[in-house]
């Protein structure tokens, strides 16, 4: 990772690290949504008249994971240019917002993507679950892949 003098937590990811992030996040996101849809079947719906549930899960989580990973370099760029010093709680809040936006926006296209949610509170719950798991995965990624 590049040396970033402007932030307390160095979050400059290389292209390789972003690729590994996508590969790590995708199956975890799929597991979280799969189990959440089984536990809360009236709140999270996978599949529609175009897609069977398994394909809807894969397609929607590829889209969500892509949005999250693509947002990362933009967030880093903004933080670098604003010369902010961010700690772990700040990064958690940023990823919570990104996760919520990604889940909510994908669910708004339920007919085309195949995943629907009942309310914004479901998106918030999934965003919290995603953020908790991502925190651990990002710590692993930073420590292992340089």
Secondary structure, DSSP 8 states (H G I E B T S, - for coil): ----TT-SS-----HHHHHHHHHHHHHHHHHHHHHHHHHTTTTEEE--SSS-HHHHHHHHHHHHHHHHHHHHHHHHHHHHHHT----HHHHHHHHHHHHHHHHHHHHTTHHHHSEEES-HHHHHHHHHHHHHHHHHHHHHHHHH--
